[in-house]
Amino acid sequence: MKLMFTRMVVIFIALLSFHPVAYSQANYEFKSPTLISGTALSIGAVYRFTTVKTGIDATVTISNITGGISITDIDGGGGFTRALQPVLFAPALSNGYVELTIRFYLAGTATPSVQTEVPITPIDVDGQTYSGLKLYEYDEIDMPNGYTYFQWAGSELTMTLNGAWARGKNNSAVDYPGIDTAQKTVMFTTVNANINTIKVRVGTDNQSNSGISRLRSLYFKRFSYPFEVVLPNRTLLSFGGSEKNGQIELKGILSASHTYDKIIVEKSSNGTSFLQMGEIPVTNGGSSEFPFTFWDTHPAEGANFYRVRLINSPQHLQEISNTLMIKTNNTDKKSFQIYNTMVRQLDPTVTLQSSEDSELMLDIADMSGRMVYSRRTSISKGVNVVDMPNFNAGRGYFVLTARTTREVINQKIIIQ
């Protein structure tokens, strides 16, 4: 977002009147910081924010700066005064971030205070074009114990898991002047539970030949995002999840006014292509709130994406939730495995997990054994999404063979 702008007060008020769940009041308010140690605006600088919440103070430490980026203000003005709003300067042809470590304390003391829930929403993660060259903003929120959710349809963010960091990077380079919550396509929300310390990164990928200041905004509150299909009454009161002992527990609540008879749970390995993994019957007919729970007993190591599809079978209505991104760190997984068995012909990719950096050979044969596609590439330790450019073998059933330096996997796949 631009450094120079006017407040979008009218837009924000209009948004609140239309969406009562837009949440104007932050859970934590970061205002009037005081430098308590270190050199201002440098690595190691510590700022104290008093009364970020009743009885709670917070410190914000500049714990790292990368890629030639600099921070010119720990909490700039002009946007939401309740938000934490660092101002960055991105030199020409730079790509880096400022990492901030936030710690919570009992007010007026040095006694750490564990917070039951800390939601953080990066706002206006947008970009801009300068003389035909792009600048893209991005934010990363550490997920020690939580999940991330965002608008799936029409989002201008590429959502990934960068190690333990939920990462949202702008992919359109469209600038939205000012700071407001009207553009949900350039926002995402991460929620962590029972923590005293949380880390965030605000960064820019400046591919232009200009040095540019960018005002960023981290709002400490949950936000609602439009569903893919928006119906007159919002019926999904909550939808979240967490990792427990190597499994993922998904939980949600339908409102008492719902008209749905079943819930379809869908999963994706890349946040784009979703497959059905389960169905929950809705048994109370909308007579009261309906809580539901679903377990994914075999999540992938790293990022797992989930959403639910609410179905009204008699009236042929449906509603799709926001997308959750939840991480796992399973240690009992194979050293190399393929996650997706269904591939889109228009955008063919294979998602796989590797325990090490390796060369990869992909071969695809039809059901008669005829080789129809091959590709050699490199993969990294962790989750990899491997593109298959120029794949034109059509739709149907195929056999995928993936070879690394140590293992060979054969798996039947469906090309849609």
C-alpha distance (Angstrom), angle and dihedral (degrees) to the residues before:
residue distance angle dihedral
M1 . . .
K2 3.77 . .
L3 3.77 120.9 .
M4 3.79 92.7 -138.4
F5 3.79 114.9 59.1
T6 3.80 144.7 113.7
R7 3.77 124.3 -107.2
M8 3.76 116.8 -89.7
V9 3.80 92.7 -139.6
V10 3.79 95.7 143.6
I11 3.80 92.8 50.4
F12 3.80 92.8 47.9
I13 3.80 93.3 49.1
A14 3.79 90.3 48.5
L15 3.79 89.9 50.6
L16 3.78 91.6 52.1
S17 3.78 92.4 50.8
F18 3.79 91.2 51.9
H19 3.81 98.0 40.2
P20 3.80 111.6 34.6
V21 3.80 89.9 -173.6
A22 3.81 92.2 60.7
Y23 3.81 87.7 101.8
S24 3.79 111.4 -140.1
Q25 3.79 95.5 -171.8
A26 3.78 116.0 75.9
N27 3.80 120.8 -137.1
Y28 3.82 87.3 -134.4
E29 3.81 126.5 24.7
F30 3.81 119.8 -153.1
K31 3.80 111.2 -161.2
S32 3.83 139.0 144.5
P33 3.83 101.8 10.6
T34 3.81 122.7 -157.8
L35 3.81 122.4 -152.5
I36 3.81 105.6 -126.3
S37 3.81 101.5 171.5
G38 3.79 142.6 2.2
T39 3.79 130.8 25.7
A40 3.78 115.0 -46.0
L41 3.82 115.9 -100.3
S42 3.82 92.4 2.8
I43 3.79 134.5 107.6
G44 3.79 107.9 -75.7
A45 3.80 96.0 27.5
V46 3.82 111.9 138.4
Y47 3.81 123.0 -158.1
R48 3.78 125.7 -170.0
F49 3.80 121.8 -144.9
T50 3.79 112.4 -166.1
T51 3.80 124.1 -144.2
V52 3.79 97.4 3.1
K53 3.78 82.6 161.6
T54 3.79 131.5 3.1
G55 3.79 105.9 -65.9
I56 3.82 93.6 -0.7
D57 3.82 132.5 104.2
A58 3.80 125.6 -175.3
T59 3.78 137.3 -155.7
V60 3.78 124.0 -149.3
T61 3.82 116.1 -156.4
I62 3.79 123.4 -167.9
S63 3.80 94.6 -133.3
N64 3.81 100.6 171.0
I65 3.81 143.4 2.2
T66 3.82 121.8 -166.4
G67 3.79 141.9 179.2
G68 3.79 98.2 26.9
I69 3.82 92.5 -65.8
S70 3.81 116.9 143.2
I71 3.80 132.7 -163.0
T72 3.79 116.3 -132.4
D73 3.82 99.5 178.1
I74 3.79 130.0 18.9
D75 3.83 92.2 -151.2
G76 3.78 115.2 12.6
G77 3.79 125.1 -165.2
G78 3.78 133.8 -124.4
G79 3.80 100.9 66.9
F80 3.79 128.9 60.4
T81 3.80 108.5 -22.9
R82 3.83 89.7 -154.2
A83 3.81 92.4 58.5
L84 3.79 128.1 83.2
Q85 3.82 102.0 -113.2
P86 3.82 116.6 -175.7
V87 3.80 117.3 -173.8
L88 3.80 115.9 -139.0
F89 3.79 132.2 -164.6
A90 3.79 113.3 -149.2
P91 3.82 114.5 -164.8
A92 3.79 119.5 -144.6
L93 3.82 114.5 -72.4
S94 3.80 93.9 6.9
N95 3.79 133.6 138.2
G96 3.78 119.4 -171.4
Y97 3.77 148.1 106.8
V98 3.79 145.2 -133.5
E99 3.80 113.5 -123.7
L100 3.80 117.4 -149.5
T101 3.81 125.3 -167.7
I102 3.81 114.0 -153.7
R103 3.81 120.5 -161.5
F104 3.79 128.1 -176.8
Y105 3.82 125.7 -142.1
L106 3.77 139.0 176.5
A107 3.81 105.2 -90.6
G108 3.80 114.2 -83.9
T109 3.81 94.0 4.6
A110 3.79 142.0 85.4
T111 3.81 91.3 -124.6
P112 3.83 111.6 122.3
S113 3.80 115.3 -124.4
V114 3.81 122.3 -153.7
Q115 3.81 111.4 -138.0
T116 3.79 119.7 -143.3
E117 3.80 93.3 -143.6
V118 3.81 132.8 2.5
P119 3.82 115.1 -172.1
I120 3.82 117.8 -173.5
T121 3.81 123.8 -171.7
P122 3.82 119.6 -172.1
I123 3.81 106.5 -146.8
D124 3.81 127.5 -152.3
V125 3.80 97.2 7.3
D126 3.79 88.2 176.5
G127 3.80 137.5 134.2
Q128 3.77 143.7 -147.3
T129 3.80 143.3 -139.9
Y130 3.79 120.4 -121.9
S131 3.83 116.6 -170.5
G132 3.78 89.2 -24.7
L133 3.82 94.8 -49.5
K134 3.81 123.3 111.2
L135 3.78 136.5 -122.5
Y136 3.81 117.9 -167.2
E137 3.80 125.0 -168.9
Y138 3.78 123.0 -148.8
D139 3.79 138.9 -179.7
E140 3.79 132.3 -160.7
I141 3.80 125.9 -161.4
D142 3.79 121.7 -167.1
M143 3.82 113.4 -122.2
P144 3.82 106.7 -157.6
N145 3.79 91.0 152.0
G146 3.77 114.9 -0.9
Y147 3.77 151.4 50.2
T148 3.79 141.7 -101.3
Y149 3.79 129.1 -131.4
F150 3.79 133.4 -174.7
Q151 3.78 145.7 158.5
W152 3.78 109.0 -72.5
A153 3.81 103.8 -170.6
G154 3.80 113.2 68.5
S155 3.79 96.2 -2.6
E156 3.79 116.3 161.3
L157 3.80 91.0 -156.3
T158 3.78 128.8 88.4
M159 3.80 104.1 -141.2
T160 3.80 117.0 -154.3
L161 3.79 140.1 152.2
N162 3.80 111.2 -113.5
G163 3.78 100.4 -167.5
A164 3.81 103.0 -63.1
W165 3.81 92.3 -16.6
A166 3.80 124.9 101.2
R167 3.80 102.0 -139.2
G168 3.80 127.0 -161.6
K169 3.81 115.0 -176.7
N170 3.78 124.8 -179.0
N171 3.80 113.2 -117.8
S172 3.81 102.5 -178.8
A173 3.83 105.0 55.6
V174 3.82 88.6 -141.9
D175 3.80 113.4 148.5
Y176 3.80 120.9 -139.0
P177 3.82 106.5 -164.5
G178 3.77 115.9 -131.5
I179 3.77 128.7 7.5
D180 3.78 118.4 -76.2
T181 3.78 141.5 132.1
A182 3.80 97.0 -120.6
Q183 3.80 93.4 98.3
K184 3.80 103.3 65.8
T185 3.82 88.9 168.9
V186 3.83 88.9 76.5
M187 3.82 98.1 45.3
F188 3.79 137.1 78.0
T189 3.80 134.0 176.9
T190 3.79 130.1 -138.3
V191 3.81 120.6 -167.4
N192 3.81 123.0 -163.9
A193 3.80 126.1 -177.9
N194 3.81 133.5 -147.8
I195 3.79 98.3 4.2
N196 3.78 136.3 140.1
T197 3.81 96.9 -170.6
I198 3.80 132.3 39.8
K199 3.79 131.6 176.2
V200 3.79 127.7 -147.7
R201 3.79 134.0 -177.6
V202 3.80 126.7 -154.6
G203 3.77 115.1 -168.4
T204 3.78 149.1 160.9
D205 3.78 134.7 -145.2
N206 3.81 100.0 -153.2
Q207 3.80 109.3 -171.7
S208 3.80 92.7 167.7
N209 3.80 130.4 95.8
S210 3.81 92.4 -118.9
G211 3.78 131.1 91.3
I212 3.80 106.7 -128.9
S213 3.84 138.8 -171.0
R214 3.81 116.2 -141.3
L215 3.79 127.7 -171.2
R216 3.80 112.6 -144.7
S217 3.80 129.8 -164.6
L218 3.80 132.1 -153.2
Y219 3.82 112.0 -174.0
F220 3.80 116.0 -165.3
K221 3.78 99.5 -140.8
R222 3.78 141.8 85.9
F223 3.80 115.6 -103.8
S224 3.78 131.3 -163.2
Y225 3.79 119.8 -125.1
P226 3.81 128.9 -156.1
F227 3.77 115.3 -96.0
E228 3.78 119.7 -126.0
V229 3.81 87.7 -109.6
V230 3.81 111.3 33.7
L231 3.81 114.8 -156.0
P232 3.83 126.5 -170.9
N233 3.81 94.5 -101.6
R234 3.79 123.7 46.7
T235 3.79 103.7 -132.0
L236 3.80 105.0 170.2
L237 3.80 103.1 81.4
S238 3.79 94.8 179.2
F239 3.80 140.9 -3.2
G240 3.79 123.6 179.5
G241 3.76 143.5 133.4
S242 3.78 147.6 -164.2
E243 3.78 141.7 -161.0
K244 3.80 115.4 -105.2
N245 3.81 122.6 179.4
G246 3.78 93.7 -27.7
Q247 3.82 94.5 -45.0
I248 3.82 132.2 96.0
E249 3.80 120.4 -124.4
L250 3.82 115.0 -159.4
K251 3.79 118.6 -165.0
G252 3.79 134.0 178.7
I253 3.78 145.5 154.9
L254 3.81 129.9 -134.9
S255 3.79 116.7 -150.3
A256 3.80 121.8 -109.4
S257 3.82 90.0 -108.7
H258 3.80 96.4 58.3
T259 3.80 122.0 128.4
Y260 3.82 99.8 -162.7
D261 3.79 127.1 122.8
K262 3.81 100.2 -169.3
I263 3.79 143.1 19.9
I264 3.80 120.8 -143.4
V265 3.82 114.3 -154.9
E266 3.80 113.0 -149.4
K267 3.79 130.3 -169.3
S268 3.80 135.7 -165.1
S269 3.77 134.8 -172.7
N270 3.80 93.8 -152.4
G271 3.81 106.4 26.3
T272 3.80 92.1 -110.3
S273 3.81 111.6 68.3
F274 3.83 112.2 50.0
L275 3.79 128.5 -167.2
Q276 3.80 128.9 -168.2
M277 3.80 112.4 -104.8
G278 3.79 102.4 169.1
E279 3.78 148.8 -6.9
I280 3.82 129.5 -134.5
P281 3.82 119.1 -162.8
V282 3.80 114.7 -136.6
T283 3.77 104.1 -136.3
N284 3.79 107.4 178.1
G285 3.82 99.9 66.7
G286 3.79 93.9 -133.1
S287 3.80 94.0 -62.6
S288 3.82 91.5 127.9
E289 3.78 141.3 -8.2
F290 3.80 112.0 -54.7
P291 3.83 117.1 -145.8
F292 3.80 117.0 -164.0
T293 3.79 137.1 -172.8
F294 3.80 130.1 -166.3
W295 3.82 129.0 -178.3
D296 3.80 125.8 -148.8
T297 3.78 100.2 -157.4
H298 3.82 95.2 -177.1
P299 3.81 108.5 42.3
A300 3.77 121.1 167.3
E301 3.76 118.8 -106.6
G302 3.79 107.8 -100.6
A303 3.80 121.7 8.4
N304 3.80 122.5 19.1
F305 3.82 121.1 179.7
Y306 3.82 122.7 -154.4
R307 3.78 138.9 176.9
V308 3.80 136.0 163.4
R309 3.78 128.5 -130.6
L310 3.81 114.0 -149.8
I311 3.81 112.5 -148.9
N312 3.80 131.5 -159.4
S313 3.80 99.1 -171.9
P314 3.85 100.4 -172.9
Q315 3.81 93.9 50.6
H316 3.83 95.7 33.8
L317 3.81 92.0 -125.5
Q318 3.76 126.9 145.4
E319 3.78 140.0 175.9
I320 3.80 127.8 -162.7
S321 3.78 122.1 -147.7
N322 3.76 130.5 -137.4
T323 3.80 115.6 -81.2
L324 3.81 120.3 -101.3
M325 3.79 123.0 -151.7
I326 3.81 113.3 -159.4
K327 3.79 126.9 175.2
T328 3.79 129.9 -144.4
N329 3.77 132.1 -170.6
N330 3.78 101.2 -158.0
T331 3.77 114.3 175.9
D332 3.79 98.4 -169.0
K333 3.81 96.3 67.7
K334 3.77 122.8 115.7
S335 3.79 116.1 -96.5
F336 3.81 89.7 -113.5
Q337 3.79 129.2 20.5
I338 3.80 143.1 151.0
Y339 3.80 118.4 -126.1
N340 3.79 108.4 -170.3
T341 3.81 124.4 62.6
M342 3.79 94.7 177.5
V343 3.81 121.7 68.3
R344 3.78 128.8 -171.5
Q345 3.79 112.9 -128.7
L346 3.82 92.5 -148.1
D347 3.81 93.0 53.9
P348 3.82 107.7 15.8
T349 3.80 115.2 -166.7
V350 3.78 136.9 155.5
T351 3.80 120.1 -147.5
L352 3.79 115.3 -153.1
Q353 3.78 140.4 165.2
S354 3.80 123.5 -133.8
S355 3.79 129.8 -175.7
E356 3.82 91.2 -148.8
D357 3.79 144.8 17.6
S358 3.79 108.4 -82.0
E359 3.77 148.3 155.0
L360 3.81 112.6 -99.0
M361 3.80 130.8 -154.4
L362 3.81 117.1 -166.2
D363 3.80 120.0 -165.1
I364 3.81 124.8 177.5
A365 3.79 122.7 -165.4
D366 3.79 130.1 -178.2
M367 3.80 120.4 -121.6
S368 3.81 91.2 -88.9
G369 3.81 90.3 58.7
R370 3.81 96.3 -106.1
M371 3.81 112.4 145.0
V372 3.81 109.8 -122.2
Y373 3.79 104.4 167.1
S374 3.82 141.2 17.5
R375 3.76 134.2 178.3
R376 3.80 134.1 173.9
T377 3.81 118.6 -157.2
S378 3.79 143.7 138.2
I379 3.79 127.5 -98.3
S380 3.79 132.2 -163.8
K381 3.77 132.8 -136.1
G382 3.80 108.4 -80.7
V383 3.80 131.0 23.4
N384 3.82 116.4 -10.9
V385 3.81 129.4 -171.8
V386 3.82 105.7 -155.2
D387 3.79 117.9 -162.1
M388 3.80 120.8 -143.0
P389 3.81 104.6 -152.0
N390 3.81 119.6 -165.3
F391 3.79 93.6 16.3
N392 3.81 105.8 158.6
A393 3.80 106.1 155.1
G394 3.80 93.8 119.5
R395 3.79 130.9 -125.9
G396 3.79 131.6 -46.9
Y397 3.79 139.2 63.4
F398 3.80 121.0 -23.0
V399 3.81 139.0 165.1
L400 3.79 116.8 -118.9
T401 3.80 118.9 -157.0
A402 3.80 116.7 -166.0
R403 3.81 119.3 -171.4
T404 3.79 127.3 -171.0
T405 3.79 127.6 173.2
R406 3.83 88.8 -87.3
E407 3.79 110.3 25.3
V408 3.79 145.4 35.5
I409 3.82 122.3 -152.7
N410 3.78 125.9 -170.9
Q411 3.80 116.6 -165.4
K412 3.78 135.7 168.8
I413 3.81 112.3 -124.9
I414 3.79 136.6 -176.5
I415 3.81 120.6 -134.0
Q416 3.81 108.8 -151.8
